[in-house]
Amino acid sequence: MISRLKPNLGKEELTALFKAAKNAVQLFEEEFAQTFNVPEAIAFPYGRSALWAFFKTLGIKNAEVVQPAYTCSVVAHATVLSGNIPRFVDISLYDYNMDLDKFADAITAQTQAVIPTHLFGYPINIDQVDEIVRDAEKKLGHKIWVVQDCAHSFGAEWQGRSVVKAGDAALFGLGISKLITSIFGGMLTINDPALANKIRRWRDEHFNKTGWLKATLRRMYLIAIYLAFNETLYGLVYWLQEKTPLLNRLTKAYHLDEKIHFPPDYLDQMLAVEASVGLAQLKKYPQIINKRREYAHFYNDRLQKKTGWKLPPIVNGATYSHYVIRVPDRQRIMRAMASKGVQLGQLIEYSMPHKIAYSNYAHKEEFPNSLKCSRSLINIPISTSLSLSKREFIVKYINAYRKI
């Protein structure tokens, strides 16, 4: 079974598990900032914790935070749990990022922050975002904070300009499904050193240090990930995941429930062992991005155009955290490909304003593109470990889908 995702893990990460320096978190922050050419990076246990801390540090409360309707739910969770109000914006069907015309209309006198998401690694037009925000600030007479959601994109570029360096801050998730991982974890990069110092002090005052037990559990978790994604074992893992509830706690996406909540350890500080793995991953970052771009081109060059299907665009500067195809019969193709030994993903399978917990934040607006994508997108495997023969195998059976 070819897995829908696979973290790029090797012996370096195994070594890092058991040779974590005491100051590994500080080293990870410094190396992360250097890798993405920003002044400061601040580590957190999760990306959602980082966004929550950003709002808390700046005293942003009872404010509207403009964000896409089609994105991971943890962004809206952090907004609500920090005492703020998500203002959703529908997306473009071209690159699945916010429709910037609708984005401009969504900014009101109550807006204090905006979160442009670079979904699936596609850079949003950060120049237009900057212009819209500047015009709104002049009109409204107050600061509007811009936090780039780079959980999918990392260092994607818009016309040669890194999205990480745009706005006031950038948000990263570092779970095992991301371009690079620190097992769990998140990072917040800040473009103003004074603001970074303020946020770091707030984090140190409010987040808890943890002991050896959690570090041991993290080591066990990563070793389990190595085993689970082993080519020989993954077929069994897939069967257990699909046919039994035994792996639900480990494999079912946290954000698929209908509750607005955080994990119980959202106020724990990042562990040295997590940072140590993150440092090993950072060294692989250029190679990972080059492979993703190569594989996206490979698929686009070879996949046949089918009626009702929409292949993803090839965009300069994109990093392709996912290779997404819009299809009319998602569940059928997922079952058909699984029967041939290829697991497809369906991230993101919900539209935020259409989730029950967020229905009161929809403002009676409609979000047709967000809803459409939540029902029709599939992700095909694009992990860097995919051999040429496996990619050709995937292409063969997707092209032959009507005959399967």
Secondary structure, DSSP 8 states (H G I E B T S, - for coil): -B-S------HHHHHHHH---TTHHHHHHHHHHHHTT-SEEEEESBHHHHHHHHHHHHT--S-EEEEESSS-HHHHHHHHHTT-EEEEE-B-TTTSSB-HHHHHHH--TTEEEE--B-GGG----HHHHHHHHHHHHHHH-S--EEEEE-TTTSS-EETTEEGGGSSSEEEEE-STTSSS--SSBEEEEES-HHHHHHHHHHHHHHSB---HHHHHHHHHHHHHHHHHT-HHHHHHHHHHHHH-STTHHHHS-GGGSS-----TTTTB---HHHHHHHHHHHTTHHHHHHHHHHHHHHHHHHS---TT-B-----TT---S-EEEE-S-HHHHHHHHHHTTB--B------GGGSGGGGGGSTT---HHHHHHHHHEEEE---TT--HHHHHHHHHHHHTGGG-
